[in-house]
Amino acid sequence: MKAAVCRSFQAPLSIEELDIGDPKQGEVKVRVKACAICHSDIMFMDGHWGGDLPAVFGHEAAGVVEEVGRDVNGFSAGDRVVITLIRSCGACHYCDRGDLVMCESSFRLDSESPISHPTRGLVHQGIQAGAFAEEVVIHESQIQKIPEALSFEPASLLSCGVITGFGAVTNTVTVPAGASVVVVGTGGVGLNCIQGAVYQQADPIIAVDVSDDKLEVAKSFGATLGVNASREDVKASVFQHTGGRGADYVFVSVGAKSAIDDCVGLLAKGGTGVIVGMPATGVMSEYDPSELASKSQRIIGSKMGSTRLVEDIPLLISLYQNGQLKLDELISGTYSLENINDAIASAKKGNALRNVVLL
């Protein structure tokens, strides 16, 4: 099996021949057809969130089921699927109340990587998928079927960036129609926060970034206003366009400490700040709790858009097919697995919304 393997946090990725095991009980083997470069992969590869090496990263993917293990229900060889990092048992405390991304159960794959090298031993399965590879073995809860008419390139984006941004707005807080929304950061996740706000009929939808080009793209995705934080007073602009009250919701899609710190100052009374982007481990935010309490404001986190694959993936596919959700426009470039380093380098420079590796 060919895979992109990170040998150390400093070394570049290389192509190696690896072995992948057979799927065990409740698991499936999927041949990867497309895998997008998510910033979370880069954060792990750069050492910002710890983790073990060597590892195969990649988790925003789509492919075809090759083999199913024992007691797998609802999937069979030949099924076209999206591949996610969301691994859930369906029966624990959190799953029972529908919060699948918070599943507290343990799985075989949590402790036993299916990937190995014939001479160097165990290779860790990064971000619960290891999809920068030709094949993956994952738990059946991590996949969802997609129709024949949906190409693998846009389908791969549904696996993380889309559900994380769109779901933060539609699932984690369920923004009501007419609410004012600010989205800080207009990369792949931020644009999908904007798409979620459009779907929820929010108004206004204010995009904040330091790039005029990205702000123009944000407007094409539905933002009603773009504010360049490098030369404009973001707080003044937000209050000006929300009747002097501030925003009902602020979604921070980047992991920058300054953006997280500043989001509270953009909120209206009773407003909610939603932390969608994740900073490096150990980064601490600061705010005045007395202000938060006196204005009845909230700060909450959103992991993977509080996604329920069986419900959310079919909805998003339907919206895409009806022209209500942009996916193709998120793809900046496509690359072969052999050229994955170029795809990652482009993403690290901020030159791409989503680069997709095709296998």
N, C-alpha and C positions, 0 to 999 in steps of 0.2 A: 504494500500500500504506500502510495506517495503521500507525504504530509509535510507541512511547514512546521519545523520544530524550533522552539526557542531554547538554545543551549544555556545561555546565561542572560542576565539583564543587560549586559554590555554587548554581547556578540550579536551579529546579524542573524536573521532567520536563514535556515538552510533546508534543502530538500533531502530527505532521508527515506530509505526503505524501512517500513515498520510492519509489525504484525498487529492484527486486531482480532480479538477473541470472538467467539460465537455469542449470540444473545442468550442470556439465561432467562429464568422465569420473569415474566412481565416486561421483557426487554425486546427491542427491535434493532435490526441492523439496517441502516439506510445508506444508499449510495448518494453522495452529495453531488448536486448539479450546480448550485450557486451558493456563494457565501459572501455576505457583505462585510466590510471592515467597520466594526463598531468601535467607538472611542474606548469602551470598557476593555476591549482586548488590548489596546495600546496601553491603557493604565496598568494592567497586569504585567504586560511585557516590560514596561519601564520600571516596574518594582514599586509602584505607588500603593498597591493594595496587598503586598506580600505574595504568598503562594509558593508552591514548590516547583522545582525544575529538575530535569527537562520536562517540557510540557508542549502539547499541541493546543493552541487556542482556537478561537472562532466559535461563534454561537448563533449568528444571525443567518440562517441557512434554509435551503429547501432542497428536496431530493426525492428519490424513489425507494420505497421499502424493498429490501432484498430478501430479508429473512425475519421470521418472528419466533420468539422463544415460547416456552410453555405458558399457558394460561393468559395469552394475549387476546384481548377481545376487541373486535371492531376494526382490526387492521390485518392486511394480508400482503404478500409479495405483489409488487406492481402498483401499490397505492402511491399516489403523488402527495407529498406532505410538506408542511413547513416544520422546521426543527427549531426548538426553543430551549432556553435554559430552565424553564419552569418545570420543576419535578415535584409532583404532588401525589399523595396517597389516596385522596378523596374521602378519607374517613377520620382523620385526626381532629383535634379541637378547632383548628383554623380552617381546614378544608370543609368541615361540617357546616361552618357558617359562611362558606363561599369565598374565603380569603385564601385561595390556592397558592399564591406566591409566598405565603407565610407558613407553608406546610412544615410541621415539626417532626415528621417521620424520618427514619434513616433508611437508606437504600444501599444495595450491594455496591452500586457504582460510586457511592460517596467515599468508600474506603478501598475499593478494588478497581483500579483503572483497567479498562479493556485493552489498552495500548501498550505494546512492549517492543523493544529492539532486540534482535537475536543475539547480540553480544553485549549490549550495554544495559539490558534489563528494563525495569519499569519506566514508562513515560506517562506523566500525569495527564489526565483529561481536563484541560483548562475550561473553566466556566461551564462545567457540567455538560459539555458537548464535544469539544475538540474537532470542530467542523472545518478547520483549515486542512482538510484531508479528503481523500477520495471516499472514505467510508466512516461512519460513526456507529457505535453501539450505545443506545440511550434507552431510558425508561419509556414505556408506551405513553405515559402522561405528557411527555415532552413534544409530541407531534400532533398535528391536526391535518386532516385531509384537505386537499385543494382540488378544484376542477381541472379538467384537461385543458380548458381554454385559457387558463392563467399561466403565463410564462414563469419559468423559475426565477428569472432576475427580479421582477417586481415582487414575486411571492416571498423571496428571501427577506425583503425589507419588513414584511409583516411580523417577522419573528422577534424583533426587538425594538428598533427605532420607532416604528409606527405605533405598536401597541403601547410602548412606554409613554410617548407624548400624547397621543390621542386618548389613551386610557386614563392618564392623569386628570384630564379635563372631564371625561365622560363617566369614569368609574370611581376614581378616588374621591372626588368632591362633587361630581355631577353639577356643573355650572348651570344655573337657570337661564332661560332666555332673557335677554336684555341686560344681563350683568356685564359690568366693565371688566376687561381682562387685560393684563400686561404679561407678555412673554419675554423674558430676559434670555437672550441667546437664540440666534436663528439658524443653528445648524440642523442636522437631521432630526433630532428630538424636538427642538424648538418649533420647527416648521410643522411637526405633527401635533404639537400643543395648539398651534394656530388652526390647523385643520379641525381639531376637536372643538375649538371655540366656535368656529364657523358652523359646525354641525349642531352645536347647542344653541345657536343663534345669539351669541354674545354680542354686545355692542357698547362701546367701541372695543376693538382688538388692537392693542398697541404693542408693536414689536420694538425691542431694544437690542442694539448691537453696536459694534464699533466699525462695521464695514457698510458703506453705502451700497455696495453690490448685494450683500446679503439682505439688506433691508428692502431692496427692490424685489428680490426673490420672495421675501416674506409677504410683500403686498400681492404678488401673483398667487400666493397661497391663501390669501384672504385677510391679511392684516389691513386695518383701515388707516393706520398711521405708523410711520417708522421714525424712531428717535435714535440718533447717533450719539452714544454715550461718550465718545471721545471729544466731542465739541459742543454738546448741548446739555442743558440742565435737565436731567431725566425726571427728577421729582417735579419740577415746575411744569414740564410738558404733560406729565401724567395728570397732575391736578387741574391743569388748564382744560384738558379734554375730558374730564370726568366731573364737571360742574363744581370744581373746587373741593371735592370730597376725597379724592384718591380712588384707587381701584378696588373693586370687590374681590378680585382674585389676582394674585401675582404668581406666575409659574417661572421658577428659576431652572432653566434647562442646562445650565453650565455648572461646573464644579468650582468656580472661582469664589474664594472667601468674600471678596468685596461685593459680589453680586448677591450672595446669601445675606451678608450683613445689611445691605441696603434695601432689601425687599420689604422689610417691615415699614420703612419710611414711605413707601409708595402706597400703603394700604389705607383704605377708608375705614371708618369705624365699623366694626363687625366684619372686617375683611379677613381673607385667608391667604397666607403665603404657603405655596406648595413647593417643596424642594424635590426636584426631579433629577437634576444632575448631581453626580456624586463626586465630592472632592477627594483628594488623597487622604488616607487614614491619618488621623491625628490633627487635621485642620479643625480649628475651633471657631465658632461664630459668636458674635457679640450683639446684644440688643438690650434695651431697657425694659425689664419685665413689668415695671409699674405702668409704663405706657401701654404695653400689651394688654394688661389686665383692665386698665381704665377705659380702653377703647374696645374691649371685648374682641380682640383680634386673636387669630390662631396661626401657628406655624405647624405644618404637618409634612410628613414625608410621603413619597409615592414610589413604591418599588414596582417596576415593570407594568405601570399603569393599572395595578390591581386586576390584572387580566385573568379572565376565565376563557381559555382557548376555545372550548366547544361552543361558546356563545359569541365571543368577540371576533374570531377569525372569519366565520361566515358573514357577519355583519360588514366587516371591513371589505371583504371580497365583493359583496353586493354593492357597496358604495363605490368601489373602484369601477366595477362593470357599468354602473349607472352614471359615471362621470362625476361623482361627488367626492371622490378621494383621489388625490394625485399620488402616484407611485413612480411612474416612469420618469417624471420630472425630478425625482430625488436622486436618480442615478447619474453620477458625474462621469464615470468611466468603467469599463470592464477590462479585466486582466486574466491571464492564465495563472494557474497555480505556481508555475515557474517564475512568474513576474510579480509574485505577491509582495516582495519587498518594495517594489515601486508603488504599489497600491497603498501600502502602509505609510510610506514616506510622504506621499501626496496628502493622505488624511492627516498626518501629524502636522503638516504645514498649514492646515486649514484651507487647502485648495479644493476640497471636495465635500459635497454633502454626504454621499455614500458611493464608495468604490465597491464594485462587485467582482469577486473572483469566480470565474466560470470553470467547471471541471468536466 
